[in-house]
Amino acid sequence: MTKAVGTWLFWTRGESLLSSLIRRVTGPWSHMGIGFDLEDGAPVYYESLFRDGFTGPKPWCKVVDWAAKHPKRKWARRSLDLSPEISERKRVLAQAHVGRLGYAAWQLLGMWWFERVGKRYGWHLRRSPKRAVCSEAVARILWPEMNLLNHPRRRFDEVTPSSAWRKLCRIEEAAGRAGLNGYPANAVNNALNRARIDRKPQGVSTPAPGGDRQNARNAQGFAQGLENSSRRETA
């Protein structure tokens, strides 16, 4: 496969009962994934599915064809301002999760509980590093260059497709207020953290799989930078 030169996210919703139940609790979207534009011009994506776990790469036309078969099926796609170097690093990280990262079916019930009860009292979901629902998988891959957590979600396990959508809208809005032509994700997330809007994921040092030492060092360094910024702000 050729290298990635761009990164984007996508969201879907459908006519199924499961999609309706998820949207009733969390918001407008019931599923999401991460995609990449390749050097040869082909857009491909990765996603975490109930039966298959984390899968990919798949051609983007598969989502478009799926949506065209039913009027209640909808999709949205948003590009991220990540450099080709970072995009390729994220593609490699996504590929490393294929066949290794399972799907946490029980977590769907946990998310319902968290949205209805847990977040009111500060009770958080138990972490499941070897399994992930669709939105958690995307949040792990994007960290630390982009932070999809938002209050009161302090763990990747608590990120939903709709909460990730809302967070990306806030990042884009913050970048627009700063007068930026395309937002540098690190700078915007740094600003959001300093404003105490968002925090580093609880108990997480890096989302990189075993063996990717450079990714781990990059993630740990950036996490330490966020922590230092927070301490200076509150000093």
Secondary structure, 3 states (H helix, E strand, C coil): CCCEEEEEEEEEECCCHHHHHHHHHHCCCCEEEEEEEECCCCEEEEEEECCCEEEEEEECHHHHHHHHCCCCCEEEEEEECCCHHHHHHHHHHHHHHCCCCECCCHHHHHHHHHHHHHHHHCCCCCCCCCECCHHHHHHHHHCCCCCCCCCCCCCHHHCCHHHHHHHHHHHHHHHHHCCCCCCCHHHHHHHHHHCCCCCCCCCCCCCCCCCCHHHHHHHHHHHHHHHHHHHHHHC
